[in-house]
Amino acid sequence: MTVLTARRLTISAALVLVHILSTPALAGPGHQTPDCAAQKVCKSELKADTKSKGPKRGETIHGGRSLNTAEQRHLAKPNTGRAYRVVEDRVVLVDQKSMKIVQVLGMASDLLH
């Protein structure tokens, strides 16, 4: 084996060991940094948020109701071709042609009273 090949093997082995030792998942079952624990909590909260019910941006709505005049005065006038609707107790801004949700504004009970 040449000196150059031996150096390459040594450097490669050192890099593999550094990677293994710096990865918390491979460090051992009882080893968790505070960041890892926090990340697991954050990921579980994200999963709960994505499973939440309600309309989402980009969805096509089938139903819902238009806002009446008294409710519309609580919100800014929408741009041409857009309209506010209440879908599953949430106020959304929709494109009138495609009926796709452009923006979810929030709970109707919070915004319209």
SULWO-V936098 format. One record per backbone hydrogen bond with DSSP energy under -1.0 kcal/mol. NH is the residue of the N-H (numbers start at 0). CO is the residue of the C=O. If there is no record, write none. Layout:
# SULWO-V936098
nh-><NH & NH>
co-><CO & CO>
This chain:
# SULWO-V936098
nh-><5 & 6 & 7 & 8 & 9 & 10 & 11 & 12 & 13 & 14 & 15 & 16 & 17 & 18 & 19 & 20 & 21 & 36 & 37 & 38 & 39 & 40 & 41 & 42 & 43 & 44 & 45 & 46 & 47 & 48 & 49 & 50 & 51 & 57 & 58 & 60 & 64 & 71 & 72 & 73 & 74 & 81 & 82 & 84 & 85 & 86 & 89 & 90 & 91 & 92 & 93 & 94 & 95 & 98 & 100 & 101 & 102 & 104 & 105 & 107 & 110 & 111>
co-><1 & 2 & 3 & 4 & 5 & 6 & 7 & 8 & 9 & 10 & 11 & 12 & 13 & 14 & 15 & 16 & 17 & 32 & 33 & 34 & 35 & 36 & 37 & 38 & 39 & 40 & 41 & 42 & 43 & 44 & 45 & 46 & 48 & 100 & 55 & 98 & 85 & 67 & 68 & 70 & 71 & 78 & 93 & 91 & 64 & 89 & 86 & 105 & 84 & 102 & 82 & 99 & 80 & 94 & 58 & 92 & 92 & 90 & 90 & 88 & 106 & 107>
